[in-house]
Amino acid sequence: MGIEIREITTLEELYQIQKIEEIVWQDTPIPIHQTLTAFRNGGVLIGAFLEGNMIGFQYSFPGFDGQEVYLVSHELGILPAYRKSGLGEKIKRKQREVAADKGYDKMIWTYDPLESVNAYLNLHKLGGIATAYKENYYGTMDDGLNKGLASDRLVMEWHFQKDKEPFDGTIDSSQLLLEMGQEMEPRRTDVEFDGDSEQWFVAIPANIQDMKATNLERAIRWRKSTRELFQLLFSNGYTAKDFIRDEHVSYYYFEK
């Protein structure tokens, strides 16, 4: 398609980010003084351009937890017409290249655990891992993507200088804790959880946005059911290592 993916360097390009933010999230964009300050102080901003016009971007800034410095990848936005084309992965890989040149070896970010496209990109394609669950992390959010559900988030870590052990994608039904039941409802299986098994699987709907639009109460039940199991798994030392996508239902793969 002739798309150019490169580091953002000008003030005009920061204004283009704001336009995409408004379209993607239908909310007030990040102020220019914030994105400019981040860029000038170790941040990484990547843009995807088609015929000189920005069609997607990524915004990140430095983070520090008292022990190590890393890159906080805060936003990745793509115009609707260019989604599901692999552009998100290409932007993230360019982000990794620029981040490595700046001396980083780790990124963190958060995402909604019910968003299957994001989960597949983060865990499977990029090879990141989810290490923690944050309940209602951003409080009430009324933008187009988040309205109606508590803003629960998974914390992602991408150690992009290391390779992750591959998962073969086989779902073991004897280790499946949550499945999709009748009428697309979340159903807790009869499998009894113990903290000793090496792996577990948890189902989520393939498209939570479609479900929210047609049956918000059902989407809320998925939020509550997955929240309970994710918190249980993380508290017992498990990490989300991979993700299996299917047409109607997808699965998280947890490993100790």
Buried (B, 14 or more C-beta within 10 A) or exposed (E): EEBEBEBBEEEEBBEBBBBBBEBBBEBEBBEEEBBBEBBEEBBBBBBBBBEEEBBBBBBBBBBEEEEEEBBBBBBBBBBEEBBEBEBBBBBBBBBBBBBEEEEBBBBBBBBBBBBBBBBBBBBBBBBBBBBBBBEBBEEEBEEEBBEBBBBBBBBBBBBBEEEBEEBEEEBEEEBBBBBBEEEBBBEEBEBEBEEEBEBBBBBBBBBBBEBBEEBEEBBBBBBEBBBBBBBBBBEBEBBBBBBBBEEEBBBBBBBB
